[in-house]
C-alpha cells in the first residue's frame, strides 16, 4: 500500500520512464525484472491450521513429535520374535490382541500377538508377519512361509524426528501441507496476510452483463477474468469497476487504487493510442519500469509504481490479459505473498499436431489443446484463430503452446506446452 507522503499529485512532474523503453524485453527478462521489484508483505497473522488453505507460511513448521510416534505395525498380522518361530516349529500361542489405538503388554517369550495396522508393536517383538501367510489354530497361529526378521514394522522417528523442520517459510499451503502440519501437532500456523489487489477496467465501450448494449459497446469480460484469477491465488480483491477513457479519470482511479491496495491491476489503455491513458497517468504519479515484451499476445504489458505501490497494466483484449496474467502477474503476486519459488510456469514436452510454415517474429503463446494419440504420445493442437479477442479459444483450450520466434513448426516437432493448471495455480 502506498505511503501518502510518496504519492505525487497530478500537477507534479512526470515520473521516470524505463531506460530501455524502446526495446521490448524477452519474457524471461520481464519476469526477472518484475520479481526484482517484488517485496513480500511484511504483516503476518496466526490462524487455525484448518483455515490456512492457500496461504503462505511466514514461519516454519517444526515437528514437536517423532513420526511415527512409536514402533508400529505396517500390516494386519502377528507380532513376534523371529527366533521363537524356529525354536517352536513355526507355531506360537497367541497371548494378546492389539488393535490400533491401544497399547499391548510386553510380549511373553515364545508367543505371538495378534496386531492390526498402526498399532504399537509390543515390547519384545521384532517382526510382524502378515496375516496372509498365517493359519490360526485355535489359540495359536502357524506361520506357513519364510519370514524376514524386522519385517513390517515402522520404526519410531524413521520419517520425522522431533525438532526437525517439516514445512519451510514461503510454502503455499495445500491440503498435503495442512495434513503434514496437523500430523506433527501444529494447531495454528503463522502466515502472511492476504494480499490486497485493486482492479479496474478502462474503456468507454465497456458495459456490465445484464445491461443493454449500445452502439459500439461490449460486455466487460475482463472484470470477471481479473476477479476470478486473483481469487484463485487467494487475494483480497478491491473492485473499482470501469474507468472512462479520460486522462483525469485514469489518474484519479490510479491514485485511489494505490492508497487502498498492495498492488494495482488495470486492463486496457496501456498502448500508445490517443485514448490510451494508463502509461502517461502512471508516469505522472510515479514510475514506469517496463511496458513492452517481445511476445504475442500481450506485447504492450506495463509495470511500474504509483508512489510505493506496484502497478501492472494488461492489454484490453481478454486473451492478452489472461496470458500476461499467468506469465507475469501470477509470479509477481506469489512473490508479494511470500512464496519462495515464484517464477514462470513449467512447460511440458509434447509433439506438434500442426504445422506453421512461416516463422513468428516474436514468441507466440497460442491457445492449445493437449491430448494423447493412439500411441500414448502427448500431442498439441492449436486454436483455429490467433486473435487475442477470441474468448472462445480459452474455453476450447487446456493450455498454451509456445511457438519460438524465428522457427517454423512441422507436424511431429517437439513443442513446449503450458497447462492452464500451471499458468493459473
N, C-alpha and C positions, 0 to 999 in steps of 0.2 A: 504494500500500500504506500502511496506516495507521501513523502514528507512535505506538508504545505509550504514550508519555507524554501523548498527546492523547485516548486512548480512555477513556471514562468507565466506571466499574464500575457494575454493575446497582443498587447501593444509592445511587448518586448521584442528584442532582436531575434531573427531566425536562428534556430539552433544549427549545429553542425550536421552536414551530410556525410555519408560514408566516403572515405578517401578513394575507394575503388568503385564509385557508383556507376562508372561507365562500363565496367566489366562484370559479366554475370558469373557468379560463383558456381562451382560444382556442388552437387548435392552434399557430398561429404564435407566440403569446406563450409557450407551453410550450417550444417548440423554442428560442426566443431565450433563455429562462431557463436551459435545460439547457446550451446552448453557452457561455453566460456563465460557467458553473462548470467548463468543461472545460479542463484544463491538460494539454497533451501530455506523455507520459512523456519524461523527460529522457535516459534511458540509450539509448545507440546501440551498434551493432556493425557491423563491416566484414565483408561476405560476398562470396563469388564472385558475379559478376553472374548466372550461371545459376541461383543459389539464391535469388534475390530476388523471385520472382513473388509478387505480393500484398503485398509490404512497402512501407513508406512512406519516401521519401527524407528523410534528415536533413541531407544536404549536397548542393549542386547538382552536376550532372554538367557538366563543362566539356570541350569538344572539344579534343583535342590535335592534330587534323589538319584540313585542309581537306576538305570534301566537295563535289563529287568531289575525289579526291586529285590528279587531273591532268585536262587536257582529254581527254575520251574519247568514243568513238563511241556514239551513241544507237541505231544501227541496224546491221544487216549491210549492207555495201555497199562503196564505194570512196572512199578519202580522196584529195583532190586540191586543186590550186589552181583556183579558179573561172575565173581569167583564162586558164589554159592550155587550157581546153576550146575557147573561142572561137578561140584562136590556132592550134589544131590540128584544127579542123573537127569537134569533138566526139568524137575518137578519141585515146586515150592508151595508150602501152605500160604494162603493169603491172610495176613494178620490185620489189615486195616483198609479202609476205603477213604480216599481223599478227593473230594470234588473241588472245583475251582471256588475260591472264596473262603476256603477253610485250610487250616494247617494240621498236618498229621503229627504223630508222635515219632520219636526216633525209631528207625526200623530195626526190629528184632533180628538177630543173626539167623540166617537160614530161612528167611521168609520173604514174601513179596507184598507190595501194597498196590491195591487197585487205585489207579490215578487217572485224572482227566486233564485235558489241555488247559494250561495256565495255572494249575495247582502247584503249590510249593513242593519241591522234591524233599522227602523226609530225610532227616539226618541219618547218615549211614548208607544211603542208596547212592550208587554211582552210575546207573544206567536206567533208561526207560525203554522197555520192549513194547513195540506197537501191538495192539490187540489182535491185528490180523494174523499174526504168527503165534498166537497163544490159544490154548484149548482149556477152558475151565473144566475142572474135575472136582465137583463138589466144593469143598472149602479150600481147594488148591488150584494151581494153574500149571499147565505143562507148556513149555516153550518148544515149538516144533522146528525152529530154524536157527541157524548160527547167528549169534549176535555180536555186535561191536561194542566193547566197553566204552562207556561215556556217551553212547548214542542218545539222541532225542532229549537232551537237557539244554535249556537256555541258561547260561551262567549269569550270575548277578553282575551287572555293570558291563557286560560284553558289548552293549550298544552305546550306552552313555554312562559316564561316571559323574557323581555329584560334584558340582562346582564347574563343570565344563559349559562353554557357550554353545547353545543349540540353535539360536537364531541371531543373525547379525544385524547391526544397525543398517538401515536402508533397505530392508526386506519389505516388499509389498506383501501383505498378509493374505494368503489364500486359505481355503479350507484345510489344506495339509499343514500349513504353518500353525493355524489355530489348534489343530489336533495335537501337534507337537508340543505347543505351549501348555495346553491342558494336561498332556501326558506327563510333564515334569512338574506339574502342580502350580503353574502360574495362573492365578485367578484374575490378575489385572496386567495390562500392558501399557507402556509409555509410548505414545505415537505422536507424530507430527499432526498439528491441527489441520483441518480441511483447508484446501486452497480455495480462495475466493476469486472467481473469474467473472469479469463483467463482459457482456457481449452486446453487440448491436449490428444491425444490417443497414447499409446505405443504399439509397435508390428511390427516386420518386415513382418508379414503376412498380414498387412492391405493394402487395395487398395481402392481408391475412386470409387464410382459408375460412370460408363462411361468409366473407364479404363479397359483394358483386364486383366483377372485373370491369373496369372502364377501358377505353381505347388505349392500347399500348401497355397495359398493365399485366403483371404476372403474379402468381401466388408466391409467397415468401417461404420457399423450402429451406433456405439457408439457416433461418432462425431455428428450425427444428433439427437440422443437422448439428449445428453448434451445441444446442442444449443437450441433446442425447449423447453426442460424442464426449462432452465434458462430464455428464453424469456417469457415463461408463468408466471414467477414470476417477470417480469418487470426488469430483469437485463440487463446491457450493456455487451455483450459477446465479449471477445477478443479471437479469434480462432487461436491457434498456430499450428494447423494441427496434423500431425503424427510424432512421435519421435521414432527413431530406438531403438531396444533392445541393448543399449550400455550405460555403466555407465557414461562416459564422456558426451555423448549427453543428457542423462537424467539430469545430474547435470546442464548443461548449460540451458536446457529448463526450469527447475525449477527456477533457478536464474533469468532468463529473465522474466518469468511469474510473479514472486514475485515483480519485480520492476514496472510492468505495472498495477497491479490489487490490489483489496482489498481482493480477495480470489482466490486461485488456485485450480482447479479441474483436476484430471487426471484419466484415466481409464486404467486398466491393470498394471501388474508389481508390485502388492502390496503383493504378496505371498512370499515364501521363496525359489523359484527355482533358478537355476543358471542364468536364463535370466530375473529374476525379480529384477529390479534395483531401483525401487521407494523408498523402505524402506531405504536402505543404503544411497541413494542420499539425502533424506530428513534429515536423521541423520547427514550427512556430512555438510549440510547447516544450520541446526537448531536443532529442537527437534521433536521427535515422541511421541505423548501423548496417542495414542490409536491405536491399529492395529488389534484386534480380537474381534468379537462379537459373542455370543452364539446364532446363528440363521442360517437359511438356506432359501434362498440363500444369500450370501454376508458375510460369516464369515471373510474373510481377508479384512476388511474395515479399512482404515488408516486415522488418523487425527493427524496433527502436525502443526509446524510453520517453515517457511523459513524466517529466520530473524524475523521480526514482522508480516509477512503476514501469515494468516492461510492457511492450505493446507488440502484438502480432497482427498483421493485416493480410487476409487471404483474398484472392481474386473472387469476383462476384459469381462466376459460374459454379454451380453446385459440385460438379465433379472435381474442379480445381480445388475447391475448398476441402472436399473430402480427402483428396490425395495429399495436399500440403499439410493438412492437419495431422494425418497419420505419419508422415515423414518428418515433420519439423515441430509442430506444436506439441504432439504427444511426448516425444523425448524431453522437450523443454519443460513441459508441465511435470513430468515424472521427476526430473531433477529438482524442480522447485518443491515438490512434495517430499524430497529427501531420498529418493531411490538412488542406489549406488550404481546400478548397471543400466542407466538410461542410454539409449542410442538408437541407431537405425534398426528397423526390424530385420530379422534374419530371413533371407530368401531360401527357398527350396530349389534343388535342381530338378529340371524336367525336360521333356522334349517338345519342340515346337510342332504344333499340329497345323501350322500355317506357314506362308512364305511372304517375305517383304523384299521385293527386288531392289527398291530404291532405299538406300541408307538414310536414316534420320539424321538431322543436323545437330540435335541435342537429345539427351537421354529422354526416352519416352516411357511413360508408365501407362500402359494400355490396360483397360479393364479386361479381365480374362477369366476363363473357367478351367479349373484343373479337374481332370478325370483320369480314370485308369483304362487303358486299352485292353484288348483281348489277351495280350502277353503280360499283363500286370505292370506295364510301364506307365509312369505319370506323363500325361500329355496335356498341353495347354492350347486352348483355342482363344482367340481374341474376339471382342465385340465387333460387329459389322461397321460401326461408326466410331471415329476418334473424337467426335465433338465433345467439348467439355461442358456442354449444356445438357447432354443426354442422361438425365437421371435414370432412365430405364436400364442403362448399362450397369449401374451399381446394383440393381436388384437382380440382373441376369448373372453377373459375375460372382465369383467367390474369392477373388484376389486380383493382383496386378501382375502383368507380365512386364519385365524390364527389358526394353529394347535399347541396346547400347548405341551410342552415337557412332556414325561412320561405318557401320557394319550391316551388310544385307543379311536377311534371315532366310534360310532354306528349311523346308519341312524336314523334321528329324534332327535339326541342330539342337544342341544343348542350350537351354534358356533358364534364366532365374525367374522364380515366381514367388511373390509375397502373398501368403494367405491373408484374408481380411482379419482373421483372428490375431495374427502377428501385428498387423497395421494398427489395430484399434485397442489391443489389450495392454 
